[in-house]
Amino acid sequence: MRELPAAAQEERRRQVIGLREAGLIYGAIAAQVGLTQTGVFDICKRFAAHGEAGLKSGARGPEPGSGRLLDQRQEAEVRALIRSHLPDALGLPFALWSRAAVAALIEQRCGVRLAVRTMGTDLARWGFTPQQPLRRAYEQQPAAVRHWLRHESGHRGAGPAGARGDLLG
């Protein structure tokens, strides 16, 4: 019955109540409407306790925001710290922000230990998305690198590292 729209669920519940009021037993009602006997019994119990209102479909699942370990103030503090500081400036052993770095920050500031695997969900909800590093630096100057390699570094060409004697092998 869960796959049905809310209106169809409510109509099926009304059918169950109508058949029950007509004197049918739970097993016969279940067979006729395609539910289990327990489902039919639960519908009848809800109707007895709440009347027509008990037949209405309600919101499913937990309330939005329930089950979170950080309150809104703590989340705002963590977001502000991520935006304004690098992890090493906050005494964390990370150079850049990662899920592990954010989890360590939350444990340090809020005293709450969160799993690293859930940090991606929290970061996405806060508007932070993963970034891929660029393959090539903007400031790269290939001609200057070639000049340095040929004239200043002592590096004279390709070959095994131990053969040149200029690199530690």
C-alpha positions as CSV (number, residue, x, y, z in Angstrom):
1,M,0.0,0.0,0.0
2,R,3.0,2.3,0.5
3,E,3.5,2.6,-3.3
4,L,0.0,4.1,-3.7
5,P,-0.6,7.8,-3.7
6,A,-1.9,9.3,-0.4
7,A,-5.4,9.7,-1.8
8,A,-5.6,6.1,-2.9
9,Q,-4.3,4.9,0.5
10,E,-7.0,6.9,2.3
11,E,-9.7,5.4,-0.1
12,R,-8.5,1.9,0.7
13,R,-8.7,2.6,4.4
14,R,-12.3,3.8,3.9
15,Q,-13.1,0.5,2.1
16,V,-11.6,-1.4,5.0
17,I,-13.8,0.5,7.5
18,G,-16.9,0.1,5.3
19,L,-16.3,-3.7,5.0
20,R,-15.7,-4.0,8.8
21,E,-18.9,-2.1,9.6
22,A,-20.7,-4.4,7.2
23,G,-19.7,-7.3,9.5
24,L,-16.8,-8.9,7.6
25,I,-14.0,-10.5,9.6
26,Y,-10.3,-9.2,9.4
27,G,-9.2,-12.2,7.2
28,A,-12.0,-11.7,4.7
29,I,-11.3,-8.0,4.5
30,A,-7.6,-8.6,4.0
31,A,-8.2,-11.0,1.2
32,Q,-10.7,-8.7,-0.6
33,V,-8.6,-5.4,-0.4
34,G,-5.1,-7.0,-0.8
35,L,-3.7,-6.2,2.7
36,T,-2.6,-8.4,5.6
37,Q,-4.8,-9.1,8.5
38,T,-2.5,-7.1,10.7
39,G,-2.8,-4.1,8.3
40,V,-6.6,-4.3,8.4
41,F,-6.5,-4.5,12.2
42,D,-4.2,-1.5,12.4
43,I,-6.5,0.5,10.2
44,C,-9.5,-0.4,12.3
45,K,-7.6,0.5,15.5
46,R,-6.6,3.9,14.1
47,F,-10.2,4.5,13.1
48,A,-11.5,3.6,16.5
49,A,-8.9,5.9,18.2
50,H,-9.1,8.9,15.9
51,G,-12.2,8.6,13.7
52,E,-11.9,10.0,10.1
53,A,-8.7,11.7,11.0
54,G,-7.1,8.3,11.6
55,L,-7.6,7.4,7.9
56,K,-5.6,10.4,6.6
57,S,-2.1,9.8,5.4
58,G,0.5,11.6,7.4
59,A,4.1,12.6,6.8
60,R,6.4,9.6,6.8
61,G,9.9,9.3,8.3
62,P,11.6,11.4,10.9
63,E,11.2,15.1,11.3
64,P,13.6,17.2,9.2
65,G,16.6,18.0,11.4
66,S,16.0,15.3,13.9
67,G,18.8,13.0,14.6
68,R,21.5,15.6,14.1
69,L,24.3,15.8,16.6
70,L,25.1,19.4,16.1
71,D,22.7,22.2,16.7
72,Q,22.3,25.2,14.3
73,R,24.6,27.4,16.3
74,Q,27.4,24.8,16.2
75,E,26.9,24.2,12.5
76,A,27.1,27.9,11.8
77,E,30.3,28.1,13.8
78,V,31.9,25.2,11.9
79,R,30.8,26.7,8.5
80,A,32.4,30.1,9.4
81,L,35.6,28.5,10.5
82,I,35.9,26.5,7.3
83,R,35.3,29.6,5.2
84,S,37.8,31.8,7.1
85,H,40.7,29.5,8.1
86,L,42.8,26.7,6.9
87,P,43.0,23.6,9.1
88,D,46.6,24.1,10.2
89,A,45.7,27.6,11.4
90,L,43.2,26.0,13.8
91,G,45.8,23.5,15.1
92,L,44.6,20.6,13.0
93,P,47.2,18.3,11.2
94,F,45.8,19.0,7.7
95,A,46.9,21.4,5.0
96,L,43.6,21.7,3.2
97,W,40.0,21.0,4.2
98,S,38.8,17.4,3.7
99,R,36.1,15.3,5.3
100,A,38.6,14.1,7.9
101,A,39.7,17.6,8.7
102,V,36.1,18.8,9.2
103,A,35.4,15.8,11.4
104,A,38.5,16.7,13.5
105,L,37.4,20.3,13.7
106,I,33.9,19.3,14.9
107,E,35.4,17.0,17.6
108,Q,37.9,19.8,18.7
109,R,35.3,22.6,18.8
110,C,32.1,20.9,19.7
111,G,33.2,17.7,21.5
112,V,31.1,15.6,19.1
113,R,32.8,12.7,17.2
114,L,31.2,12.2,13.8
115,A,32.1,9.6,11.2
116,V,34.2,10.8,8.3
117,R,31.9,9.0,5.8
118,T,28.9,11.2,6.9
119,M,30.9,14.5,6.5
120,G,30.3,14.5,2.7
121,T,26.5,14.8,3.3
122,D,26.9,17.5,5.9
123,L,29.4,19.5,3.7
124,A,27.0,19.3,0.7
125,R,24.1,20.4,2.9
126,W,26.2,23.4,4.0
127,G,27.0,24.3,0.4
128,F,30.6,22.9,0.2
129,T,31.3,20.7,-2.8
130,P,34.4,18.6,-3.6
131,Q,36.9,20.3,-5.9
132,Q,39.2,18.6,-8.3
133,P,42.7,20.2,-8.5
134,L,43.7,21.6,-11.9
135,R,46.1,19.5,-13.9
136,R,48.3,22.5,-14.8
137,A,49.2,25.5,-12.7
138,Y,48.1,28.8,-14.1
139,E,51.5,30.4,-13.5
140,Q,53.4,27.6,-15.2
141,Q,56.2,28.8,-17.5
142,P,57.4,25.8,-19.6
143,A,60.2,27.8,-21.3
144,A,61.6,29.0,-17.9
145,V,61.4,25.4,-16.6
146,R,63.3,24.1,-19.6
147,H,66.0,26.8,-19.2
148,W,66.4,26.0,-15.5
149,L,66.6,22.2,-16.2
150,R,69.3,22.7,-18.9
151,H,71.5,25.4,-17.4
152,E,71.0,25.7,-13.7
153,S,69.9,22.4,-12.2
154,G,72.8,20.3,-13.4
155,H,70.2,17.9,-14.9
156,R,71.5,17.0,-18.4
157,G,68.9,14.7,-19.9
158,A,67.0,11.5,-19.6
159,G,68.5,8.3,-18.4
160,P,68.6,6.1,-15.2
161,A,68.9,8.1,-12.1
162,G,72.0,6.4,-10.9
163,A,73.8,6.9,-14.2
164,R,74.0,10.7,-14.1
165,G,75.4,11.0,-10.6
166,D,73.5,14.3,-10.1
167,L,70.4,12.8,-8.4
168,L,70.3,10.7,-5.3
169,G,69.5,7.1,-6.4
